[in-house]
Amino acid sequence: WAAAWALLWLPVGALLAYQAWRRAAFRLDRDGLVRRSGLAGVRLDAFLFRKVQRVSIRQSWFQRRHRLANLRMFTASGAITLPYIDHATACQLRDYILYRVENSRQAWH
């Protein structure tokens, strides 16, 4: 029974993961980025580019095969991840964010 129960939850888990991925989105403007995520509710993570301390791009072998990547931005308050975006888009966003950080004349606080 335990094995049957585990096999029953595999399609349910896959469906929930797909729905969470489908609802995820991000929007950027000149000064910052907003990330939306969540399945039952909505969570918004917003930050200014000038607050970013580090940006990294990571790929698993599966993501490399499908030309996807995870873009992770680190701020003083934590990290924000944009999962499973196109690798070329991730590289462009990384370069743009680092450009905005370096050229910002505004105060950090």
N, C-alpha and C positions, 0 to 999 in steps of 0.2 A: 504494500500500500504506500509506503514511503516513496518508493521509486515512481509509482504512478502519480502521486501528488506532486513530486518534483518536476516530472515531465509536463504536467498540466500547467504549472506556473511559468514554464519557459516561453510559450507564445504570449502570455499576459505580460510578462516582463519585457519582451521584445516590443510589444505594442506600446507600452508606457514609455519606453526609451525613445521610440520613434516619434511619439507625440511631443515629448519634451524637446527633442531636437528640432522638430518642425516649428514649434512655437518660439524658439530662441531667435533673437534678432539683435542687431546693433545699429546705431546711428551715430555718425560723427559730424561735427562741424569744424569751424576754424580753431576753436579753443578747447574742445573736449569731446568726450565719447560717452554714450549711454548704452548700456547692455540690458536687454530684457530676457528674463528666463522664468521658468516655472511651469508647472503642469496644472495644478488646481488653482493656484493664485499666481500673481505676477510679482516678480522681484525686479527692481530697477537698480542698477549700479551705475553711478555717474561719477566722472572725475574730469579734472582739467589736465591737459597735456603737460603743463608746466610742473605738475606735482609728481610726475613719473620719475622714478629713480633708476629703473632697469626694465628692459624689454627683452623677452626671449621667445624663440620659436622652437617648438618641439614636434617631432614626428615619430610615430610608431611605424613598424614595417607595413601595417595595413594602410595607414595614412599615406605613406610614401608611395605605395602602389596605386592609390587613388588620387594622388596629388593634393592631399589635404594636410592641414597643420593646425596646431593649437598655438595661439598667440597669447602670451602671458605678460601683463604689465604689472610691475611692482610699484606700490606707493608706500608712504609711511604708515598708512592704516591697513595695509594688506595687499593682496594680489587679486587682479581681475583677469579671468581667462575667457578668451573667445575660442570655443572649441570647434573643431571640424570646419574650418573655413578653407577656401582655396589657398594653396601655398603661395601663388603669385600675389594674391591679395594680402596675405599675411606679411610678406616681405615688403610690399608697398606701404602698408600701415606702419610696420616697424620703422621704416626709413622716415616716413612722414612724422611720426611721433617724436623720434629722436631729433629731427630737424626743428620741430616746434619747441622742444625742450632747450636746445642749444641757442636758438634765436629769440627766446622770450626775454623781454626787458622788464616784465612785471615781477613784483615781489613774490616770493614763494608762498608766503602766508596769506 
